[in-house]
Amino acid sequence: MARKKRKRQPKKTFKFQLTPGGVFGLGIVCFCLFMWMFLLGIWAGQTILLPSAPSGKLKNNLNSSSEKNRPPVQILEPDGKKKQAR
């Protein structure tokens, strides 16, 4: 029994043709996109890693009011530790 040979369908090819000006324009667009993403990444990283401090007026008001109303600091020792006699 002889096998029937199937006819191969021709492969569909895709051509991408650009003029030198089109290649240059595509390069400029890609460069601008990558630069935008780089700057956006730097800004986001700085914002996440180094959050901004409160503004000067607010910071001064918070410090002055909280220091006046703050009770004195007490040093507490855990119950499990024994005090050593000298």
C-alpha positions as CSV (number, residue, x, y, z in Angstrom):
1,M,0.0,0.0,0.0
2,A,1.5,3.2,-1.1
3,R,0.9,6.3,1.0
4,K,-0.6,9.3,-0.8
5,K,1.7,12.2,-0.6
6,R,0.0,15.3,0.7
7,K,0.7,18.5,-1.0
8,R,2.4,20.9,1.4
9,Q,0.7,24.2,1.7
10,P,3.1,27.1,1.1
11,K,4.2,28.8,4.3
12,K,2.7,32.2,4.7
13,T,5.5,34.7,5.0
14,F,5.4,38.1,6.6
15,K,7.6,40.9,5.4
16,F,8.3,44.0,7.5
17,Q,9.7,46.7,5.4
18,L,10.7,50.1,6.6
19,T,12.6,52.9,5.0
20,P,15.7,54.2,6.8
21,G,13.7,57.2,8.0
22,G,11.1,54.8,9.4
23,V,13.8,52.8,11.2
24,F,15.2,56.0,12.6
25,G,11.7,57.2,13.7
26,L,11.0,53.8,15.3
27,G,14.3,54.0,17.2
28,I,13.5,57.5,18.5
29,V,10.1,56.4,19.7
30,C,11.6,53.3,21.5
31,F,14.3,55.5,23.0
32,C,11.7,57.9,24.4
33,L,9.6,55.1,25.8
34,F,12.5,53.5,27.5
35,M,13.7,56.8,28.9
36,W,10.1,57.5,30.2
37,M,10.0,54.1,31.9
38,F,13.4,54.6,33.4
39,L,12.5,58.0,34.9
40,L,9.2,56.7,36.1
41,G,11.0,53.8,37.8
42,I,13.5,56.1,39.5
43,W,10.6,58.3,40.7
44,A,8.6,55.4,42.0
45,G,11.6,53.8,43.7
46,Q,12.5,57.0,45.5
47,T,8.9,57.5,46.5
48,I,8.6,54.0,47.9
49,L,12.0,53.7,49.6
50,L,12.4,57.3,50.9
51,P,9.0,58.7,51.8
52,S,8.9,62.4,52.2
53,A,9.1,63.9,55.7
54,P,6.4,66.2,57.0
55,S,6.7,69.9,56.0
56,G,8.6,72.3,58.2
57,K,5.6,74.0,59.9
58,L,3.8,70.8,60.6
59,K,7.0,69.1,61.9
60,N,7.8,71.9,64.3
61,N,4.2,72.0,65.6
62,L,4.1,68.3,66.2
63,N,7.4,68.3,68.1
64,S,6.7,71.3,70.3
65,S,3.2,70.1,71.3
66,S,4.1,66.5,71.9
67,E,7.2,67.4,74.0
68,K,5.1,69.6,76.4
69,N,2.5,66.9,77.1
70,R,4.9,63.9,77.2
71,P,5.2,62.1,80.6
72,P,8.7,61.4,81.9
73,V,10.4,58.3,80.5
74,Q,10.4,55.2,82.8
75,I,12.9,52.4,82.3
76,L,11.2,49.1,82.9
77,E,12.9,45.7,83.4
78,P,11.3,42.4,82.6
79,D,10.1,40.3,85.5
80,G,12.2,37.3,84.6
81,K,15.5,39.0,85.3
82,K,17.0,38.9,88.8
83,K,18.8,42.0,90.1
84,Q,22.4,41.3,91.0
85,A,23.7,42.7,94.3
86,R,27.0,44.4,94.1
